[in-house]
């Protein structure tokens, strides 16, 4: 327990609500503010990508004793199901036997986390717009409009957990020596839906993350508890095979019939969903520093928004909280030191997962359909099973461990260089499971 403070958390999303529980259990008074309605009272927006919870996210929940409750609303996915045109379904397992990522509806989890935080004694204030922060005094400025009259709310400390377009960060950007960048992909995404069968069962294998890879665009589908799948179409905004090119229902139907023929019978509301749901953007955002003295700190997407192709936006945000909590326990009431250790510890790792997430679009959209890439993954899997002390595949380092993201990126680059040489071996397609290939990998590892 720390000396009790009055702390404001701006943003009632997944990271904000979980952080509020941690702070409350540390003995603080916690108020959470959000400009939107209480998500528990509204229908979902049709602009979400299902979450893929993995080890880092589960640790943050398990440390509070909440993991088992959240597992009840999650579905394990132990593999990718690859849907190539004109080919049979191909399964690619993620890790070792028993290792899975978990599909969870973002809206369902967010509703659950807010209710759990309220049960802890956290106070939520919805439809309350925070326009500015006086950082030196941790004072929030709130009002109906940005140009109207503002009220002031005084706190001992403020956490900005208000996402990629954070108002708290916007205020921090106006100080000197603050580094900030944002980069939008030329890809957008749109949510679609595969409903359940009449008996409530899933139309596709429910323990797979389904991917229709088509090089510069792709469709994915993640399972929900009610038997449905949340689908996400990722495409360029402009050009051939883009959102711009799909202007009417006939063009849309022809496009799906050509590129995604296996979905025709399972997405009955394709036209309605496509033209009803918004086309959303994808952004990578980086900034530094994340804190101001012992008064203001950023966390989650507010300081490191990433694209969703590794499924680690939430996992990285939850790991922020795990690391922050560990540092709080080590340094007690020395919040200046806590904040410095927190930002210095996390910055290299969040930069690393941003890079990994960006790269993984190419793996999901193109390489999962490439025979040489699939063979490479078979070689890596076989070698890692035989020599687990010598080789842990990159995906497992990121998803099924708690080792730093920056370490995973560095070792992953070394492994990629090794596998590039291995795949150049003569007759690799015949030799892939031989001692010759094993010895080659061991030799290359020794030289790195």
C-alpha positions as CSV (number, residue, x, y, z in Angstrom):
1,X,0.0,0.0,0.0
2,X,1.2,3.5,-0.9
3,X,0.3,6.8,0.7
4,X,-3.3,7.3,-0.6
5,X,-3.6,9.8,-3.4
6,X,-6.5,11.2,-5.4
7,X,-5.9,10.0,-8.9
8,X,-7.7,10.7,-12.2
9,X,-7.6,8.2,-15.1
10,X,-8.7,9.8,-18.4
11,X,-10.2,7.0,-20.6
12,X,-12.4,4.1,-19.6
13,X,-11.1,1.6,-22.2
14,X,-9.4,-1.6,-21.4
15,X,-6.2,-0.1,-20.2
16,X,-7.8,2.7,-18.2
17,X,-10.3,0.4,-16.4
18,X,-7.6,-2.2,-15.5
19,X,-5.2,0.5,-14.4
20,X,-7.9,1.9,-12.1
21,X,-8.3,-1.5,-10.4
22,X,-4.5,-1.6,-9.7
23,X,-4.4,1.9,-8.4
24,X,-7.5,1.3,-6.2
25,X,-5.9,-1.9,-4.7
26,X,-2.8,0.2,-4.0
27,X,-4.9,2.3,-1.7
28,X,-5.8,5.3,-3.9
29,X,-9.0,7.1,-4.6
30,X,-9.6,6.6,-8.3
31,X,-11.9,8.5,-10.7
32,X,-12.2,7.5,-14.3
33,X,-13.4,10.0,-16.9
34,X,-14.6,9.3,-20.4
35,X,-16.2,11.6,-23.0
36,X,-18.3,8.7,-24.4
37,X,-21.4,7.1,-23.0
38,X,-21.1,4.1,-20.7
39,X,-20.3,1.3,-23.1
40,X,-22.6,-1.0,-21.1
41,X,-25.6,1.0,-22.2
42,X,-25.0,1.2,-25.9
43,X,-24.8,-1.2,-28.9
44,X,-21.3,-1.9,-30.3
45,X,-20.2,0.4,-33.1
46,X,-19.3,-2.0,-35.9
47,X,-15.7,-0.7,-36.0
48,X,-13.9,-3.2,-33.8
49,X,-11.3,-5.9,-34.3
50,X,-11.6,-8.8,-31.8
51,X,-8.9,-9.0,-29.3
52,X,-6.3,-11.8,-29.1
53,X,-5.3,-12.1,-25.5
54,X,-1.9,-13.8,-24.9
55,X,0.5,-14.4,-22.0
56,X,1.3,-10.7,-21.3
57,X,-2.4,-9.7,-21.1
58,X,-3.2,-12.8,-19.0
59,X,-0.4,-11.9,-16.5
60,X,-1.9,-8.5,-15.8
61,X,-5.3,-10.1,-15.1
62,X,-4.0,-13.1,-13.2
63,X,-1.9,-10.9,-10.9
64,X,-5.2,-9.4,-9.7
65,X,-7.0,-12.8,-9.5
66,X,-9.3,-11.8,-12.4
67,X,-7.9,-14.1,-15.2
68,X,-10.2,-17.0,-14.7
69,X,-13.3,-14.8,-14.8
70,X,-12.2,-13.3,-18.1
71,X,-11.3,-16.7,-19.5
72,X,-15.0,-17.5,-19.3
73,X,-15.7,-14.9,-22.0
74,X,-12.7,-16.0,-24.2
75,X,-12.3,-18.7,-26.9
76,X,-8.8,-20.3,-27.3
77,X,-7.3,-20.2,-30.8
78,X,-4.4,-22.6,-31.2
79,X,-3.8,-22.1,-34.9
80,X,-4.4,-20.1,-38.0
81,X,-6.8,-21.4,-40.6
82,X,-5.6,-20.3,-44.1
83,X,-8.2,-20.0,-46.8
84,X,-6.4,-19.9,-50.2
85,X,-8.5,-19.7,-53.4
86,X,-8.8,-23.1,-55.0
87,X,-6.9,-24.9,-52.3
88,X,-7.9,-27.0,-49.3
89,X,-7.9,-25.4,-45.8
90,X,-4.5,-25.2,-44.3
91,X,-3.8,-25.0,-40.6
92,X,-0.7,-23.4,-39.0
93,X,-0.4,-24.0,-35.3
94,X,0.9,-21.1,-33.2
95,X,3.1,-22.7,-30.6
96,X,3.6,-25.9,-28.7
97,X,0.8,-28.1,-27.8
98,X,-1.5,-26.4,-25.3
99,X,-0.5,-22.9,-26.3
100,X,-3.3,-20.6,-27.6
101,X,-4.2,-17.0,-28.0
102,X,-7.7,-16.1,-26.9
103,X,-10.4,-14.4,-28.9
104,X,-12.4,-11.8,-26.9
105,X,-14.9,-9.3,-28.1
106,X,-13.5,-5.8,-27.3
107,X,-16.9,-4.5,-26.3
108,X,-17.7,-7.5,-24.1
109,X,-14.4,-7.3,-22.3
110,X,-14.6,-3.5,-21.9
111,X,-18.0,-3.8,-20.3
112,X,-16.7,-6.5,-18.0
113,X,-13.7,-4.5,-16.9
114,X,-15.7,-1.4,-16.1
115,X,-18.1,-3.4,-13.9
116,X,-15.1,-5.1,-12.1
117,X,-13.5,-1.8,-11.5
118,X,-16.8,-0.4,-10.0
119,X,-17.0,-3.4,-7.7
120,X,-13.5,-2.4,-6.4
121,X,-14.8,1.1,-5.6
122,X,-13.6,3.0,-8.6
123,X,-15.8,5.9,-9.6
124,X,-16.6,6.4,-13.3
125,X,-17.8,9.7,-14.9
126,X,-19.1,9.1,-18.4
127,X,-20.0,11.8,-21.0
128,X,-17.5,14.1,-19.3
129,X,-15.1,15.8,-21.8
130,X,-11.6,16.6,-20.6
131,X,-10.2,19.3,-22.8
132,X,-6.9,20.2,-21.1
133,X,-4.7,19.4,-18.1
134,X,-2.7,21.8,-16.0
135,X,0.3,19.5,-15.6
136,X,2.0,21.2,-12.7
137,X,-1.0,20.8,-10.5
138,X,-2.7,17.7,-12.1
139,X,-5.8,19.8,-12.7
140,X,-8.4,18.6,-15.3
141,X,-10.4,21.1,-17.3
142,X,-13.8,19.9,-18.4
143,X,-16.7,21.4,-20.2
144,X,-19.4,20.7,-22.8
145,X,-17.4,22.3,-25.7
146,X,-13.8,23.1,-26.3
147,X,-14.7,26.8,-26.8
148,X,-17.1,27.0,-23.9
149,X,-16.7,27.6,-20.2
150,X,-14.6,25.0,-18.4
151,X,-14.7,23.7,-14.9
152,X,-11.7,22.6,-12.9
153,X,-11.1,19.2,-11.1
154,X,-8.1,19.0,-8.9
155,X,-6.1,15.7,-8.4
156,X,-2.8,14.6,-7.0
157,X,-2.0,12.7,-10.2
158,X,-3.5,12.1,-13.7
159,X,-3.0,9.1,-16.0
160,X,-3.8,9.6,-19.7
161,X,-5.3,6.3,-20.9
162,X,-7.4,8.0,-23.6
163,X,-6.1,6.2,-26.7
164,X,-4.1,7.1,-29.9
165,X,-5.6,10.6,-30.1
166,X,-5.2,11.4,-26.4
167,X,-6.2,14.8,-25.1
168,X,-3.7,14.3,-22.2
169,X,-0.9,13.7,-24.6
170,X,-2.0,16.6,-26.7
171,X,-1.4,18.8,-23.7
172,X,2.0,17.2,-23.1
173,X,3.0,17.8,-26.7
174,X,2.9,21.6,-26.1
175,X,5.9,21.4,-23.8
176,X,9.4,21.7,-25.1
177,X,11.6,18.6,-25.7
178,X,8.6,16.4,-26.4
179,X,9.1,14.0,-29.3
180,X,6.0,12.9,-31.2
181,X,5.3,11.1,-34.5
182,X,2.3,9.4,-36.1
183,X,2.2,7.4,-39.3
184,X,-1.0,6.2,-41.0
185,X,-0.9,3.1,-43.1
186,X,-2.5,3.4,-46.6
187,X,-4.6,0.5,-45.4
188,X,-8.0,0.8,-43.7
189,X,-10.3,-1.8,-42.1
190,X,-14.0,-2.5,-42.1
191,X,-15.9,-4.9,-39.8
192,X,-18.1,-7.6,-41.2
193,X,-19.9,-10.5,-39.5
194,X,-20.4,-14.3,-39.8
195,X,-23.5,-15.1,-37.8
196,X,-24.0,-18.4,-35.9
197,X,-25.8,-21.4,-37.2
198,X,-29.4,-21.7,-36.2
199,X,-28.5,-24.0,-33.4
200,X,-25.9,-21.5,-32.1
201,X,-22.8,-23.3,-33.3
202,X,-20.0,-21.8,-35.3
203,X,-20.0,-22.0,-39.1
204,X,-16.2,-22.3,-39.2
205,X,-13.7,-24.0,-36.8
206,X,-14.1,-21.9,-33.6
207,X,-10.5,-22.6,-32.3
208,X,-8.8,-21.0,-35.3
209,X,-8.0,-17.4,-36.3
210,X,-9.2,-17.6,-39.9
211,X,-7.2,-15.7,-42.6
212,X,-8.0,-15.2,-46.3
213,X,-4.5,-13.8,-47.4
214,X,-4.5,-11.9,-50.7
215,X,-1.1,-10.2,-50.7
216,X,-2.0,-6.4,-50.4
217,X,-5.3,-7.1,-48.7
218,X,-6.8,-9.8,-46.5
219,X,-9.9,-10.9,-44.5
220,X,-9.7,-12.3,-41.0
221,X,-12.3,-13.8,-38.7
222,X,-12.2,-14.4,-34.9
223,X,-14.8,-16.4,-33.0
224,X,-17.3,-15.1,-30.5
225,X,-19.1,-16.9,-27.7
226,X,-22.5,-16.6,-29.3
227,X,-21.4,-18.7,-32.3
228,X,-20.6,-15.7,-34.6
229,X,-17.3,-14.5,-36.0
230,X,-16.1,-10.9,-36.1
231,X,-14.5,-10.4,-39.5
232,X,-12.2,-7.6,-40.5
233,X,-11.4,-6.7,-44.1
234,X,-8.0,-4.9,-44.4
235,X,-7.5,-3.1,-47.8
236,X,-5.8,-0.1,-49.3
237,X,-8.0,3.1,-49.3
238,X,-7.3,3.8,-53.0
239,X,-6.3,2.0,-56.2
240,X,-7.1,-1.4,-57.6
241,X,-8.7,-3.8,-55.0
242,X,-9.3,-1.0,-52.6
243,X,-12.2,0.4,-50.5
244,X,-12.4,3.2,-53.1
245,X,-13.0,0.6,-55.9
246,X,-16.0,-1.1,-54.1
247,X,-18.6,1.6,-54.6
248,X,-21.8,-0.4,-55.2
249,X,-23.3,-3.7,-54.2
250,X,-22.7,-5.5,-57.5
251,X,-19.0,-4.6,-57.6
252,X,-18.7,-5.8,-53.9
253,X,-20.5,-9.1,-54.6
254,X,-18.3,-9.8,-57.6
255,X,-15.2,-8.9,-55.7
256,X,-16.0,-11.3,-52.8
257,X,-17.1,-14.0,-55.3
258,X,-13.7,-13.8,-57.0
259,X,-11.3,-13.3,-54.0
260,X,-13.2,-14.8,-51.1
261,X,-15.5,-17.4,-52.6
262,X,-15.6,-19.5,-49.4
263,X,-17.3,-16.7,-47.6
264,X,-20.3,-16.3,-49.9
265,X,-22.5,-18.7,-47.8
266,X,-21.3,-17.6,-44.4
267,X,-21.6,-13.8,-44.6
268,X,-25.2,-13.3,-45.5
269,X,-25.3,-9.6,-44.6
270,X,-22.2,-8.7,-46.6
271,X,-23.7,-5.8,-48.5
272,X,-25.6,-4.4,-45.5
273,X,-22.6,-4.6,-43.2
274,X,-20.1,-3.3,-45.7
275,X,-22.0,-0.1,-46.5
276,X,-23.3,0.4,-43.0
277,X,-20.0,0.0,-41.0
278,X,-17.3,2.7,-41.2
279,X,-14.0,2.3,-42.8
280,X,-11.4,3.0,-40.1
281,X,-7.8,4.0,-40.2
282,X,-4.6,2.3,-38.9
283,X,-2.0,4.4,-37.1
284,X,1.4,3.9,-35.4
285,X,2.0,6.6,-32.8
286,X,5.2,7.1,-30.8
287,X,6.1,9.8,-28.3
288,X,8.5,10.6,-25.4
289,X,8.7,11.4,-22.6
290,X,5.5,9.7,-21.2
291,X,5.5,11.4,-17.9
292,X,5.7,14.9,-16.3
293,X,7.3,15.1,-12.9
294,X,5.2,13.1,-10.4
295,X,1.9,14.5,-11.7
296,X,1.0,13.2,-15.2
297,X,1.7,9.9,-17.0
298,X,0.6,8.3,-20.3
299,X,-0.2,4.6,-20.7
300,X,-1.3,2.2,-23.4
301,X,-2.3,3.6,-26.8
302,X,-1.9,7.2,-25.5
303,X,1.9,6.8,-25.7
304,X,2.4,3.9,-28.1
305,X,-0.5,3.1,-30.5
306,X,0.3,0.3,-32.9
307,X,-1.3,-1.4,-35.9
308,X,-3.2,-4.6,-35.0
309,X,-1.4,-7.3,-37.0
310,X,0.4,-9.0,-34.1
311,X,-2.7,-8.7,-31.9
312,X,-0.6,-6.9,-29.2
313,X,-2.1,-3.5,-28.7
314,X,-4.1,-4.5,-25.6
315,X,-1.4,-7.0,-24.5
316,X,1.3,-4.3,-24.6
317,X,-1.0,-1.8,-22.7
318,X,-1.7,-4.4,-20.0
319,X,2.0,-5.2,-19.8
320,X,2.6,-1.4,-19.2
321,X,0.4,-1.8,-16.1
322,X,2.3,-5.0,-15.0
323,X,5.6,-3.2,-15.2
324,X,4.3,0.0,-13.6
325,X,2.9,-2.0,-10.7
326,X,6.2,-3.8,-10.1
327,X,8.0,-0.5,-10.0
328,X,5.4,1.0,-7.6
329,X,6.0,-1.9,-5.3
330,X,9.8,-1.4,-5.4
331,X,9.9,2.4,-4.9
332,X,6.8,3.0,-2.7
333,X,5.9,6.7,-2.7
334,X,8.8,8.0,-4.9
335,X,6.6,8.7,-7.9
336,X,9.3,10.7,-9.7
337,X,11.5,7.6,-9.7
338,X,8.5,5.3,-10.5
339,X,7.6,7.4,-13.5
340,X,11.2,7.6,-14.8
341,X,11.8,3.9,-14.4
342,X,8.4,3.1,-16.1
343,X,9.0,5.2,-19.2
344,X,12.6,4.2,-19.6
345,X,11.8,0.5,-19.2
346,X,8.8,0.4,-21.6
347,X,9.9,2.7,-24.4
348,X,12.3,0.3,-26.2
349,X,9.8,-2.5,-25.9
350,X,6.8,-0.6,-27.2
351,X,9.0,0.6,-30.2
352,X,9.9,-3.0,-30.8
353,X,6.3,-4.3,-30.9
354,X,5.3,-1.4,-33.1
355,X,7.9,-2.6,-35.6
356,X,6.9,-6.2,-35.2
357,X,3.3,-5.4,-35.7
358,X,4.0,-3.5,-38.9
359,X,6.0,-6.4,-40.3
360,X,3.4,-9.0,-39.4
361,X,0.9,-7.6,-42.0
362,X,3.2,-9.0,-44.7
363,X,3.3,-12.4,-43.0
364,X,-0.4,-12.6,-42.6
365,X,-1.5,-11.2,-45.9
366,X,1.2,-12.8,-48.2
367,X,3.6,-15.2,-46.6
368,X,1.0,-17.4,-45.0
369,X,0.1,-18.4,-48.6
370,X,3.7,-18.9,-49.7
371,X,5.0,-22.5,-49.9
372,X,8.6,-21.6,-49.0
373,X,7.6,-19.6,-46.0
374,X,5.4,-22.5,-44.8
375,X,8.4,-24.9,-45.2
376,X,10.6,-22.4,-43.3
377,X,8.1,-22.4,-40.4
378,X,8.1,-26.3,-40.4
379,X,11.9,-26.3,-40.2
380,X,11.9,-23.8,-37.3
381,X,9.2,-25.7,-35.5
382,X,11.0,-29.0,-35.8
383,X,14.3,-27.5,-34.7
384,X,12.8,-25.7,-31.8
385,X,11.1,-28.9,-30.6
386,X,14.3,-30.8,-30.7
387,X,16.5,-28.0,-29.4
388,X,14.3,-25.7,-27.3
389,X,17.3,-24.3,-25.5
390,X,18.7,-23.1,-28.9
391,X,15.7,-21.8,-30.7
392,X,12.4,-20.2,-29.7
393,X,10.5,-19.0,-32.7
394,X,9.8,-15.2,-32.9
395,X,6.0,-15.6,-32.6
396,X,6.4,-17.7,-29.4
397,X,8.8,-15.1,-27.9
398,X,6.3,-12.4,-28.5
399,X,3.1,-14.2,-27.7
400,X,3.9,-17.0,-25.3
401,X,6.5,-15.4,-23.1
402,X,7.1,-12.4,-20.9
403,X,10.6,-11.6,-22.3
404,X,11.0,-8.0,-23.5
405,X,9.6,-7.2,-27.0
406,X,13.0,-5.6,-27.8
407,X,14.8,-8.9,-27.1
408,X,12.3,-10.7,-29.3
409,X,12.9,-8.3,-32.2
410,X,16.7,-8.5,-32.0
411,X,16.8,-12.3,-31.7
412,X,14.1,-12.6,-34.4
413,X,16.2,-10.6,-36.8
414,X,19.2,-13.0,-36.1
415,X,16.9,-16.0,-36.7
416,X,15.6,-14.5,-39.9
417,X,19.2,-14.1,-41.2
418,X,19.9,-17.8,-40.4
419,X,16.8,-19.1,-42.0
420,X,17.5,-17.1,-45.2
421,X,20.7,-19.0,-45.5
422,X,19.1,-22.3,-44.7
423,X,16.4,-21.8,-47.3
424,X,19.1,-21.3,-49.9
425,X,20.5,-24.9,-49.3
426,X,20.4,-27.2,-52.3
427,X,17.4,-29.6,-52.2
428,X,16.0,-27.9,-49.1
429,X,12.5,-29.3,-49.9
430,X,13.9,-32.8,-49.6
431,X,16.3,-32.2,-46.8
432,X,14.2,-30.0,-44.5
433,X,13.8,-32.6,-41.8
434,X,17.3,-34.1,-42.0
435,X,20.3,-33.9,-39.7
436,X,22.1,-32.0,-42.5
437,X,19.7,-29.0,-42.0
438,X,20.0,-29.3,-38.2
439,X,23.7,-29.1,-38.3
440,X,23.6,-26.2,-40.7
441,X,21.4,-24.2,-38.2
442,X,23.6,-25.2,-35.3
443,X,26.7,-24.0,-37.3
444,X,25.0,-20.7,-38.1
445,X,23.9,-20.2,-34.6
446,X,27.5,-20.7,-33.4
447,X,28.6,-18.0,-35.8
448,X,26.2,-15.3,-34.6
